Amino acid sequence: MLPAAAAFAPRPPPRREAEEEERERERVVEAADLIGRRVQYRGVGNIVNKRAQRAAGMAALEVMQSARATWRRWAKRIRRGDGVKEERRDEKENEDDEEDEEEDEEEEEEDEEEEEGEGMPVDGWKGLFSIGARWRQIVEPCEPVIWTERLRSTDSSLVGNSNTPISVFRQLTTKYADYYNRTLSVLKHRMVQQQHVFSGDSKRIDLSQADVAKVGAAETEYDLFGVVGQSFLVTTPCHSTASPGLVLNGTEILVKEVSSPLSLELSIRTTRYVDRFDQFDRELRAAWEHLCGLMADGAATAGRGGTDVEDAILRLAYFWYQALPLSRGTAVVGYATLLGLFLAAGKEITASIPRECRTTAVVGYATLQGLFLAAGKEIIASIPPRTQV
């Protein structure tokens, strides 16, 4: 006689169902591995981590499903807007209000049935990027993947910095050597354009016309340091799309003394202040809502939307990289989310990450789009409906 616990234990699924589930898992893993390989940056110093690639691919697939579910929900909410319900009530003045409520409940049940197995809708841009953040945490459980806004201190508005050294002691950092020329070019351009820089303690240092001419002829950060005479930084502009005309402080490019004037560091830095996070929260919210609005009509149909949708996705990615809202993993989470959004929109990025792509957030999302399109082959290609991931 079987024990009581064994009598109530769930029965294993039939062999056929188990085999089908196993094949389905294999297809998902295969698709995640394919997508995850595209997250790998092929520059010197970037080692291959297949575990991280698979997690990024899983994140992209989940983002794809959740984005489509969210866009369907947006479309249904638009169809059920207050105006629609008011028209329905005007047409049925003599009918019982309970009938309308029953119809709404039936429609909601139908929506739940349609979305079952298709991914869960997300609430806002943070819900979207939280998918990738969760997978990034799974890859390295000991590394804290934390939203930097949670690091707020009661006695300071500064919650931390993200510093990327490009060149130190006249030696290029191996991992970021590809970014040196572009970073130096942007630094010189901003110095000539603004005709001033800022010291380490945020004091403005004006440049004369002779100084500007020397900046134009400079070939290294040491030449620029000789013009200014001390450690300095410039801030790149980040033009708001939530509030047109507003210019936010973007990424900072620094040239600073490490130990003596003969030992300089050229680096890219993002300073995380509480008010800065609030500013980019508005930008990311506006960018996400703009994308949802574009995809709300026919959101469940792959291939909808053209360059407007592509630009909206890149705009969202650009502000994500400007905000740097995670303590670890901002780069891979942002790119995996970008891949998933393109898949959700019926597009697929098929090529590797272009060289110097990391520094494009210094310039703007229009440049980001240009670098993608200028890759070795057309990177944004339509997915044939029958071979869609």
C-alpha positions as CSV (number, residue, x, y, z in Angstrom):
1,M,0.0,0.0,0.0
2,L,1.4,3.4,-1.0
3,P,2.1,6.0,1.7
4,A,-0.4,8.9,1.9
5,A,2.1,11.4,0.6
6,A,2.8,9.3,-2.5
7,A,-0.9,8.8,-3.2
8,F,-1.3,12.6,-3.6
9,A,2.0,13.2,-5.4
10,P,1.6,14.8,-8.9
11,R,1.9,12.3,-11.7
12,P,4.7,12.8,-14.2
13,P,3.6,13.9,-17.6
14,P,3.3,11.3,-20.4
15,R,6.4,10.6,-22.3
16,R,5.2,12.4,-25.4
17,E,4.4,15.6,-23.5
18,A,7.8,15.4,-21.8
19,E,9.6,15.0,-25.1
20,E,7.7,18.0,-26.6
21,E,8.6,20.1,-23.6
22,E,12.3,19.1,-23.9
23,R,12.3,20.0,-27.6
24,E,10.7,23.3,-26.9
25,R,13.4,24.1,-24.2
26,E,16.1,23.1,-26.7
27,R,14.6,25.5,-29.3
28,V,14.5,28.3,-26.8
29,V,18.1,27.7,-25.7
30,E,19.3,27.5,-29.3
31,A,17.6,30.8,-30.1
32,A,19.0,32.5,-26.9
33,D,22.5,31.3,-27.8
34,L,22.2,32.7,-31.3
35,I,21.0,36.1,-30.1
36,G,23.5,36.1,-27.2
37,R,26.5,35.8,-29.5
38,R,25.6,39.1,-31.0
39,V,26.1,40.8,-27.6
40,Q,29.7,39.8,-27.5
41,Y,32.0,42.8,-28.3
42,R,34.9,41.6,-30.5
43,G,37.4,44.1,-29.3
44,V,40.8,43.3,-27.6
45,G,40.4,42.5,-23.9
46,N,36.8,41.4,-24.1
47,I,36.8,37.7,-23.3
48,V,34.0,35.3,-24.4
49,N,31.6,34.3,-21.6
50,K,29.0,31.9,-23.0
51,R,27.0,31.9,-19.8
52,A,26.6,35.6,-20.1
53,Q,25.8,35.3,-23.8
54,R,23.0,32.8,-23.1
55,A,21.6,35.0,-20.3
56,A,21.6,38.0,-22.6
57,G,19.8,36.0,-25.3
58,M,17.2,34.8,-22.7
59,A,16.7,38.4,-21.7
60,A,16.2,39.5,-25.3
61,L,13.6,36.8,-25.9
62,E,11.7,37.8,-22.7
63,V,11.9,41.5,-23.6
64,M,10.5,40.6,-27.0
65,Q,7.5,38.8,-25.5
66,S,6.9,41.4,-22.8
67,A,7.1,44.3,-25.2
68,R,4.6,42.7,-27.6
69,A,2.2,42.0,-24.7
70,T,2.6,45.6,-23.5
71,W,1.9,47.0,-27.0
72,R,-1.2,44.8,-27.3
73,R,-2.4,46.1,-23.9
74,W,-1.8,49.7,-25.1
75,A,-3.8,49.1,-28.2
76,K,-6.7,47.6,-26.3
77,R,-6.7,50.4,-23.8
78,I,-6.9,52.9,-26.7
79,R,-9.9,51.0,-28.1
80,R,-11.5,51.0,-24.7
81,G,-10.9,54.6,-24.0
82,D,-13.3,56.8,-22.2
83,G,-14.6,58.2,-25.5
84,V,-15.4,54.7,-26.7
85,K,-17.3,53.8,-23.5
86,E,-19.2,57.1,-23.6
87,E,-20.4,56.4,-27.2
88,R,-21.4,52.9,-26.2
89,R,-23.5,54.4,-23.3
90,D,-25.1,57.0,-25.6
91,E,-26.2,54.2,-28.0
92,K,-27.6,52.1,-25.1
93,E,-29.4,54.7,-23.0
94,N,-32.3,52.4,-22.3
95,E,-30.2,49.3,-21.5
96,D,-29.1,48.1,-18.1
97,D,-25.6,49.3,-17.1
98,E,-24.8,45.8,-15.9
99,E,-24.7,44.5,-19.5
100,D,-21.8,46.9,-20.2
101,E,-19.9,45.7,-17.1
102,E,-20.4,42.1,-18.2
103,E,-19.1,42.9,-21.7
104,D,-16.0,44.5,-20.2
105,E,-15.4,41.5,-18.0
106,E,-15.7,39.2,-20.9
107,E,-13.3,41.3,-23.0
108,E,-10.7,41.2,-20.1
109,E,-11.0,37.4,-19.9
110,E,-10.4,37.2,-23.6
111,D,-7.3,39.4,-23.3
112,E,-5.9,37.2,-20.6
113,E,-6.4,34.1,-22.7
114,E,-4.7,35.8,-25.7
115,E,-1.7,36.9,-23.6
116,E,-1.3,33.5,-21.8
117,G,2.1,32.2,-22.8
118,E,2.9,35.3,-24.8
119,G,4.8,37.2,-22.1
120,M,3.6,39.5,-19.4
121,P,3.2,43.3,-20.0
122,V,5.6,45.5,-18.2
123,D,4.9,48.7,-16.2
124,G,7.0,51.5,-17.6
125,W,10.6,51.6,-18.8
126,K,12.0,50.3,-15.5
127,G,9.8,47.2,-15.8
128,L,11.2,46.6,-19.3
129,F,14.9,47.0,-18.4
130,S,14.4,45.0,-15.1
131,I,14.1,41.9,-17.3
132,G,17.7,42.3,-18.4
133,A,18.9,43.3,-14.9
134,R,17.4,40.1,-13.5
135,W,19.2,37.9,-16.0
136,R,22.5,39.9,-15.5
137,Q,22.2,39.1,-11.7
138,I,21.7,35.4,-12.5
139,V,25.0,35.4,-14.4
140,E,27.1,36.7,-11.5
141,P,25.1,36.2,-8.3
142,C,27.9,37.8,-6.2
143,E,27.9,41.0,-8.2
144,P,25.3,43.5,-6.9
145,V,23.1,44.6,-9.9
146,I,21.4,47.5,-8.1
147,W,19.4,50.5,-9.4
148,T,21.6,53.5,-8.4
149,E,18.7,55.6,-7.4
150,R,18.4,53.2,-4.4
151,L,21.9,54.3,-3.2
152,R,20.6,57.8,-2.3
153,S,22.2,59.3,0.7
154,T,20.4,61.5,3.2
155,D,23.4,63.9,3.4
156,S,24.4,64.1,-0.3
157,S,22.8,64.2,-3.7
158,L,25.7,62.2,-5.2
159,V,25.1,58.5,-5.5
160,G,28.3,57.5,-7.3
161,N,30.4,57.8,-10.5
162,S,31.0,55.6,-13.4
163,N,34.6,56.1,-14.7
164,T,36.0,54.5,-17.8
165,P,39.8,55.1,-18.3
166,I,40.8,55.3,-22.0
167,S,44.4,56.2,-21.5
168,V,46.6,56.2,-18.4
169,F,50.4,57.1,-18.2
170,R,50.6,57.4,-22.0
171,Q,49.3,53.8,-22.3
172,L,46.0,52.9,-23.9
173,T,43.7,50.8,-21.7
174,T,43.6,47.5,-23.6
175,K,39.8,47.0,-23.3
176,Y,39.0,50.6,-24.4
177,A,41.8,51.3,-26.9
178,D,39.3,51.4,-29.7
179,Y,37.6,54.5,-28.2
180,Y,40.7,56.7,-27.9
181,N,40.5,58.5,-31.2
182,R,36.8,59.2,-31.1
183,T,36.9,60.3,-27.4
184,L,39.8,62.7,-28.1
185,S,38.0,64.0,-31.2
186,V,34.8,64.7,-29.2
187,L,36.8,66.4,-26.5
188,K,38.5,68.8,-28.9
189,H,35.2,69.5,-30.7
190,R,33.5,70.5,-27.4
191,M,36.5,72.7,-26.3
192,V,36.4,74.6,-29.6
193,Q,32.6,74.8,-29.6
194,Q,32.2,76.0,-26.1
195,Q,35.5,77.9,-25.8
196,H,35.7,77.0,-22.1
197,V,36.2,74.0,-19.9
198,F,35.6,73.2,-16.2
199,S,38.2,72.4,-13.5
200,G,37.9,69.5,-11.1
201,D,35.9,71.5,-8.7
202,S,33.5,72.7,-11.4
203,K,34.9,76.2,-11.9
204,R,34.7,77.5,-15.4
205,I,38.0,78.1,-17.3
206,D,37.6,80.3,-20.4
207,L,39.8,79.7,-23.5
208,S,41.2,82.5,-25.6
209,Q,41.2,82.5,-29.3
210,A,44.9,81.5,-29.2
211,D,44.0,78.6,-26.9
212,V,41.3,77.5,-29.2
213,A,43.7,77.4,-32.1
214,K,46.1,75.3,-30.1
215,V,43.3,72.9,-29.2
216,G,42.5,72.5,-32.9
217,A,46.1,71.5,-33.6
218,A,46.5,69.2,-30.5
219,E,47.2,65.5,-31.2
220,T,47.1,64.1,-27.6
221,E,45.5,64.8,-24.2
222,Y,49.0,66.0,-23.2
223,D,48.8,68.8,-25.7
224,L,45.3,69.8,-24.4
225,F,46.6,69.7,-20.8
226,G,49.4,72.1,-21.9
227,V,46.8,74.5,-23.2
228,V,44.6,74.5,-20.1
229,G,47.4,74.1,-17.6
230,Q,45.5,71.9,-15.1
231,S,43.1,69.0,-14.8
232,F,39.9,69.7,-16.6
233,L,36.7,68.3,-18.0
234,V,34.0,69.0,-20.6
235,T,30.4,67.9,-20.5
236,T,28.7,66.7,-23.7
237,P,25.2,67.9,-24.4
238,C,22.2,65.7,-24.2
239,H,19.2,67.2,-25.9
240,S,15.9,66.4,-24.2
241,T,13.1,65.0,-26.3
242,A,10.6,65.0,-23.3
243,S,11.1,68.8,-23.0
244,P,12.2,70.1,-26.5
245,G,14.8,72.8,-26.1
246,L,16.1,71.6,-22.8
247,V,19.8,70.5,-22.8
248,L,20.8,68.1,-20.1
249,N,24.3,67.3,-18.9
250,G,25.5,64.2,-20.7
251,T,28.7,62.3,-20.4
252,E,31.9,64.0,-19.0
253,I,35.3,63.6,-20.6
254,L,38.2,64.3,-18.3
255,V,41.9,64.9,-18.5
256,K,43.4,64.8,-15.1
257,E,46.7,64.5,-13.4
258,V,47.3,61.1,-11.8
259,S,50.6,61.9,-10.0
260,S,52.4,64.6,-12.0
261,P,51.9,66.6,-15.2
262,L,53.7,63.8,-17.0
263,S,51.2,61.2,-15.8
264,L,47.7,62.0,-17.2
265,E,44.5,60.0,-17.5
266,L,41.9,60.5,-20.3
267,S,38.6,59.0,-19.2
268,I,34.8,59.1,-19.7
269,R,32.8,59.6,-16.6
270,T,29.1,59.7,-15.7
271,T,28.3,61.4,-12.5
272,R,25.2,60.0,-10.8
273,Y,23.3,62.7,-9.0
274,V,19.7,62.3,-7.7
275,D,18.3,65.1,-9.7
276,R,20.1,63.8,-12.8
277,F,18.5,60.4,-12.4
278,D,15.1,62.2,-12.1
279,Q,15.8,64.1,-15.3
280,F,16.6,60.9,-17.2
281,D,13.7,59.1,-15.7
282,R,11.5,61.6,-17.5
283,E,13.4,61.1,-20.7
284,L,13.2,57.3,-20.6
285,R,9.5,57.4,-19.6
286,A,8.7,59.7,-22.6
287,A,10.9,57.6,-25.0
288,W,9.2,54.3,-23.9
289,E,5.7,55.8,-24.1
290,H,6.5,57.2,-27.6
291,L,7.6,53.7,-28.7
292,C,4.5,52.1,-27.2
293,G,2.3,54.7,-29.0
294,L,3.9,53.9,-32.4
295,M,3.4,50.2,-31.9
296,A,-0.1,50.3,-30.3
297,D,-1.8,50.0,-33.7
298,G,-1.4,46.4,-34.8
299,A,1.2,45.7,-32.1
300,A,0.8,42.0,-32.3
301,T,1.7,42.0,-36.0
302,A,5.4,41.6,-36.7
303,G,7.1,43.9,-39.1
304,R,5.0,47.0,-38.3
305,G,6.7,50.3,-38.3
306,G,9.8,51.5,-40.2
307,T,12.4,54.1,-39.5
308,D,10.2,55.8,-36.9
309,V,10.2,52.7,-34.8
310,E,13.9,52.1,-35.3
311,D,14.6,55.6,-34.2
312,A,12.3,55.3,-31.2
313,I,14.1,52.2,-30.0
314,L,17.6,53.8,-30.5
315,R,16.3,56.9,-28.7
316,L,15.3,54.7,-25.7
317,A,18.7,53.0,-25.7
318,Y,20.6,56.3,-26.0
319,F,18.9,57.7,-22.9
320,W,19.5,54.5,-21.0
321,Y,23.2,54.7,-21.7
322,Q,23.3,58.4,-20.7
323,A,21.5,57.6,-17.4
324,L,23.6,54.5,-16.5
325,P,21.0,53.5,-13.9
326,L,22.6,50.2,-12.8
327,S,25.6,49.6,-10.5
328,R,26.7,46.8,-12.8
329,G,25.7,45.5,-16.2
330,T,24.3,48.6,-17.7
331,A,25.9,48.0,-21.1
332,V,24.8,44.4,-21.6
333,V,21.3,45.0,-20.2
334,G,20.8,47.9,-22.5
335,Y,22.0,46.1,-25.6
336,A,20.0,42.9,-24.8
337,T,16.9,45.1,-24.3
338,L,17.6,46.8,-27.6
339,L,17.9,43.4,-29.4
340,G,14.6,42.3,-27.8
341,L,12.8,45.4,-28.8
342,F,13.9,45.1,-32.5
343,L,12.7,41.5,-32.5
344,A,9.4,42.6,-31.0
345,A,9.0,45.2,-33.8
346,G,9.7,42.5,-36.4
347,K,13.3,43.4,-37.0
348,E,16.5,41.5,-36.2
349,I,20.0,42.8,-35.6
350,T,22.2,40.1,-37.3
351,A,25.7,41.6,-37.1
352,S,28.2,42.0,-34.3
353,I,28.5,45.2,-32.3
354,P,30.3,47.9,-34.4
355,R,33.7,49.1,-33.1
356,E,33.6,52.2,-31.0
357,C,29.9,51.6,-30.4
358,R,30.3,52.2,-26.6
359,T,31.2,55.8,-27.1
360,T,28.3,56.7,-29.3
361,A,26.2,57.8,-26.3
362,V,28.7,60.7,-26.0
363,V,27.5,62.0,-29.4
364,G,23.8,61.1,-29.7
365,Y,21.4,58.4,-30.7
366,A,21.4,59.6,-34.3
367,T,25.1,58.7,-34.5
368,L,24.3,55.4,-32.8
369,Q,21.8,54.6,-35.5
370,G,24.4,55.6,-38.2
371,L,27.0,53.3,-36.7
372,F,24.5,50.4,-36.7
373,L,23.5,51.0,-40.3
374,A,27.2,51.4,-41.4
375,A,28.2,47.9,-40.1
376,G,29.7,45.3,-42.3
377,K,26.2,44.3,-43.5
378,E,22.8,45.8,-43.0
379,I,22.3,45.2,-39.3
380,I,18.6,46.0,-39.1
381,A,16.9,43.4,-41.3
382,S,13.3,42.4,-41.5
383,I,12.5,38.9,-40.1
384,P,10.6,36.7,-42.5
385,P,7.3,35.9,-40.7
386,R,7.8,32.1,-41.0
387,T,11.4,32.2,-39.6
388,Q,10.7,34.6,-36.8
389,V,12.3,33.8,-33.5
